[in-house]
C-alpha cells in the first residue's frame, strides 16, 4: 500500500514486523516469501525469549522464596523473625513495612518497623484500620490506595499515621493458600 509516497508492508507476529521502502514498489513472490519466513523466525525467537524471561523470573522468585524460608528457619528469636520479614518486604519493593503482634490490653505491639510508623504511634485491635481489621478477622486486606471508599462502610480514619497497602494476618498454624486458593480461617484461631 502506498502511504504518502512510501511503500509499506506489515506482517502480524506476536506484535508486528513492519518494513518501509522509498517510492513505489511491487513485492515479488520471492521477496514476500523471504519476509514471511523472516517474520516466522522472528516470532519463534520472540516466543523463546518470552519463555526464557518467564522461566528466569520464576527461578528468581523461587530462589528468593528459598532465601526467606532459610532465613526464617534460622531465626530463633521473635525480633529476628520480624527483621527477616521486614527484609523480605524490602526485597519485594516495599518502601515501608511493619510487623506487629497482639500485645497486652488489645494493643498491636511493634516487633519491627522500616519507615512505616510515626514515633509513638499506637493501634488497638478494635481500631478502624486495615492492620487491626486483619488481626480481628484473620483475613488479608489489599488496598490499592488509602480511601474510606475501600472500606465500604467501615469507620476508616484517614487521619491515622499508618499507611497501608497490604495487611496480612499472622495466624498460628495457618496456610493462606491451598492449591492457589485462599483458605478461610476459623475466627476462633488466634491472629497474632
C-alpha positions as CSV (number, residue, x, y, z in Angstrom):
1,X,0.0,0.0,0.0
2,X,1.3,3.5,-0.8
3,X,1.1,5.8,2.2
4,X,2.4,9.3,1.5
5,X,4.8,8.0,-1.2
6,X,6.3,5.2,1.0
7,X,5.6,1.6,0.2
8,X,4.9,-0.4,3.5
9,X,4.5,-4.0,4.4
10,X,3.1,-5.1,7.8
11,X,3.2,-8.8,8.9
12,X,1.5,-9.9,12.1
13,X,3.5,-11.9,14.7
14,X,3.5,-11.6,18.5
15,X,3.5,-7.9,17.8
16,X,4.1,-6.6,14.3
17,X,7.1,-6.5,11.9
18,X,6.9,-3.5,9.6
19,X,9.3,-2.5,6.8
20,X,9.1,0.7,4.8
21,X,10.6,1.3,1.4
22,X,11.1,4.5,-0.5
23,X,9.0,5.2,-3.6
24,X,6.6,2.7,-5.2
25,X,7.4,-0.9,-5.1
26,X,5.8,-4.1,-6.1
27,X,6.9,-7.1,-3.9
28,X,7.9,-10.1,-5.9
29,X,6.8,-13.6,-4.7
30,X,10.3,-14.4,-3.6
31,X,10.5,-11.2,-1.5
32,X,7.2,-11.9,0.1
33,X,8.3,-15.5,0.9
34,X,11.5,-14.2,2.4
35,X,9.7,-11.6,4.5
36,X,7.1,-14.1,5.7
37,X,9.9,-16.5,6.6
38,X,11.7,-13.8,8.5
39,X,8.5,-13.0,10.4
40,X,8.1,-16.7,11.3
41,X,11.7,-16.8,12.6
42,X,11.2,-13.6,14.5
43,X,8.0,-14.8,16.1
44,X,9.7,-18.1,17.2
45,X,12.7,-16.1,18.6
46,X,10.4,-13.7,20.4
47,X,8.4,-16.7,21.8
48,X,11.6,-18.4,23.0
49,X,12.7,-15.1,24.6
50,X,9.4,-14.8,26.4
51,X,9.6,-18.3,27.7
52,X,13.2,-17.7,28.9
53,X,12.1,-14.5,30.6
54,X,9.2,-16.2,32.3
55,X,11.4,-19.1,33.4
56,X,14.1,-16.8,34.7
57,X,11.5,-14.7,36.7
58,X,10.1,-17.9,38.1
59,X,13.5,-19.2,39.1
60,X,14.4,-15.9,40.7
61,X,11.2,-15.9,42.7
62,X,11.8,-19.5,43.8
63,X,15.4,-18.6,44.9
64,X,14.1,-15.5,46.8
65,X,11.4,-17.7,48.5
66,X,14.1,-20.3,49.4
67,X,16.2,-17.5,50.9
68,X,13.4,-16.2,53.0
69,X,12.5,-19.7,54.2
70,X,16.1,-20.4,55.1
71,X,16.4,-17.1,57.0
72,X,13.1,-17.7,58.8
73,X,14.3,-21.2,59.8
74,X,17.5,-19.8,61.2
75,X,15.8,-17.0,63.2
76,X,15.4,-18.2,66.8
77,X,14.0,-15.0,68.5
78,X,10.8,-13.1,67.8
79,X,12.8,-9.9,66.9
80,X,15.0,-11.9,64.4
81,X,11.9,-13.3,62.7
82,X,10.4,-9.8,62.4
83,X,13.6,-8.4,60.9
84,X,13.6,-11.2,58.3
85,X,10.1,-10.4,57.4
86,X,10.9,-6.6,57.1
87,X,13.9,-7.5,54.9
88,X,11.8,-9.7,52.6
89,X,9.2,-6.9,52.2
90,X,12.0,-4.6,51.1
91,X,13.2,-7.2,48.6
92,X,9.6,-7.2,47.2
93,X,9.9,-3.5,46.7
94,X,8.0,-2.2,49.7
95,X,9.1,1.3,50.7
96,X,7.9,0.7,54.2
97,X,6.9,-2.3,56.3
98,X,5.9,-3.1,59.9
99,X,5.5,-6.4,61.8
100,X,3.1,-6.1,64.7
101,X,1.5,-8.7,67.1
102,X,-1.1,-8.8,69.7
103,X,0.3,-7.4,72.9
104,X,-1.3,-6.6,76.2
105,X,-4.6,-4.7,76.5
106,X,-5.6,-5.5,72.9
107,X,-2.8,-3.3,71.5
108,X,-0.8,-4.2,68.5
109,X,2.8,-4.1,69.5
110,X,5.6,-3.3,67.1
111,X,8.2,-6.0,66.6
112,X,10.0,-4.4,63.7
113,X,9.5,-1.3,61.6
114,X,11.1,0.1,58.5
115,X,9.8,3.6,57.7
116,X,6.2,2.8,58.5
117,X,5.3,4.3,61.8
118,X,5.4,7.7,63.2
119,X,7.2,7.8,66.6
120,X,4.8,6.8,69.4
121,X,2.1,5.5,67.0
122,X,-0.3,3.1,68.7
123,X,-3.0,0.9,67.4
124,X,-5.7,-1.0,69.2
125,X,-7.3,-4.2,67.8
126,X,-10.7,-2.5,67.6
127,X,-9.4,0.5,65.6
128,X,-10.9,1.2,62.2
129,X,-7.7,0.4,60.4
130,X,-6.6,-2.2,57.9
131,X,-3.9,-3.7,60.3
132,X,-6.4,-4.0,63.1
133,X,-9.0,-5.4,60.7
134,X,-6.6,-8.1,59.5
135,X,-5.9,-9.1,63.1
136,X,-9.6,-9.1,64.2
137,X,-10.9,-11.1,61.2
138,X,-7.9,-13.2,60.2
139,X,-8.3,-12.1,56.6
140,X,-5.8,-10.3,54.4
141,X,-6.6,-6.7,53.4
142,X,-5.5,-5.5,49.9
143,X,-5.8,-1.7,49.2
144,X,-4.7,-0.1,46.0
145,X,-4.9,3.3,47.7
146,X,-5.9,4.8,51.0
147,X,-9.6,5.7,50.9
148,X,-12.7,5.5,53.0
149,X,-14.5,4.0,50.0
150,X,-12.2,1.0,50.0
151,X,-13.8,0.0,53.4
152,X,-17.4,0.2,52.1
153,X,-18.9,1.4,55.4
154,X,-16.1,0.6,57.8
155,X,-15.2,3.6,60.0
156,X,-11.8,4.0,58.5
157,X,-10.0,7.0,59.9
158,X,-7.8,8.6,57.1
159,X,-6.0,10.6,59.8
160,X,-4.3,7.6,61.3
161,X,-0.5,7.8,60.9
162,X,-0.1,4.3,59.3
163,X,-0.1,4.0,55.5
164,X,-1.4,0.6,54.4
165,X,-1.4,-1.2,51.0
166,X,-1.4,-4.8,52.2
167,X,-2.2,-6.2,55.7
168,X,-1.8,-9.9,56.1
169,X,-2.6,-11.5,59.4
170,X,-0.1,-13.8,61.1
171,X,-2.2,-16.8,62.1
172,X,-0.6,-19.6,64.1
173,X,-0.8,-22.8,62.2
174,X,-2.5,-21.3,59.1
175,X,-1.7,-21.8,55.5
176,X,-3.1,-18.8,53.5
177,X,-3.3,-20.8,50.3
178,X,-4.3,-24.3,49.3
179,X,-3.7,-25.1,45.6
180,X,-3.7,-21.3,44.9
181,X,-7.0,-20.6,46.6
182,X,-7.3,-18.6,49.8
183,X,-8.1,-20.7,52.9
184,X,-10.9,-19.4,55.1
185,X,-9.6,-19.2,58.6
186,X,-11.7,-20.1,61.6
187,X,-12.2,-16.9,63.6
188,X,-11.5,-18.9,66.8
189,X,-7.9,-19.2,65.8
190,X,-5.7,-16.6,67.5
191,X,-4.5,-14.0,65.0
192,X,-1.1,-12.7,66.1
